[in-house]
């Protein structure tokens, strides 16, 4: 119950978890697209597989950067002695 209250009061963010879930859907979509290209005898399937996966990772890392930075700043704030 405490976790649910923290989510409702915006003490715990759900966007990082959703971004991670969307990342895995993006990776699955990249694999499916590469498989589709492979089955249709397109020579670029390996390019889509390699660079699509890397590009998906980079895009979601940029999105998660703000949330991870915030979490580390909160940790630093909590370690500081009260002034």
PEFEN-V788709 format. One record per residue. N is the residue number from 0. RES is the residue in one letter. OMEGA is omega in radians with two decimals (NA if undefined). Layout:
# PEFEN-V788709
n->N res->RES omega->OMEGA
n->N res->RES omega->OMEGA
This chain:
# PEFEN-V788709
n->0 res->X omega->-3.12
n->1 res->X omega->3.12
n->2 res->X omega->3.13
n->3 res->X omega->3.10
n->4 res->X omega->3.10
n->5 res->X omega->3.07
n->6 res->X omega->-3.14
n->7 res->X omega->-3.14
n->8 res->X omega->3.08
n->9 res->X omega->3.02
n->10 res->X omega->3.05
n->11 res->X omega->-3.13
n->12 res->X omega->3.12
n->13 res->X omega->-3.12
n->14 res->X omega->3.10
n->15 res->X omega->3.11
n->16 res->X omega->3.11
n->17 res->X omega->3.10
n->18 res->X omega->3.09
n->19 res->X omega->3.09
n->20 res->X omega->3.10
n->21 res->X omega->3.07
n->22 res->X omega->-3.11
n->23 res->X omega->3.02
n->24 res->X omega->3.10
n->25 res->X omega->3.09
n->26 res->X omega->3.10
n->27 res->X omega->3.09
n->28 res->X omega->3.07
n->29 res->X omega->3.11
n->30 res->X omega->3.12
n->31 res->X omega->3.11
n->32 res->X omega->3.10
n->33 res->X omega->3.09
n->34 res->X omega->3.12
n->35 res->X omega->3.09
n->36 res->X omega->3.13
n->37 res->X omega->-3.11
n->38 res->X omega->3.10
n->39 res->X omega->3.06
n->40 res->X omega->3.05
n->41 res->X omega->-3.07
n->42 res->X omega->-3.05
n->43 res->X omega->-3.09
n->44 res->X omega->-3.13
n->45 res->X omega->3.07
n->46 res->X omega->3.11
n->47 res->X omega->-3.13
n->48 res->X omega->-3.07
n->49 res->X omega->-3.04
n->50 res->X omega->3.07
n->51 res->X omega->3.12
n->52 res->X omega->3.12
n->53 res->X omega->-3.14
n->54 res->X omega->3.09
n->55 res->X omega->3.13
n->56 res->X omega->-3.11
n->57 res->X omega->-3.13
n->58 res->X omega->-3.11
n->59 res->X omega->3.03
n->60 res->X omega->3.10
n->61 res->X omega->3.12
n->62 res->X omega->-3.12
n->63 res->X omega->-3.08
n->64 res->X omega->-3.14
n->65 res->X omega->-3.12
n->66 res->X omega->3.13
n->67 res->X omega->3.09
n->68 res->X omega->3.12
n->69 res->X omega->-3.14
n->70 res->X omega->3.13
n->71 res->X omega->3.08
n->72 res->X omega->3.08
n->73 res->X omega->3.09
n->74 res->X omega->3.11
n->75 res->X omega->3.12
n->76 res->X omega->-3.11
n->77 res->X omega->3.11
n->78 res->X omega->-3.11
n->79 res->X omega->3.08
n->80 res->X omega->3.12
n->81 res->X omega->-3.10
n->82 res->X omega->NA
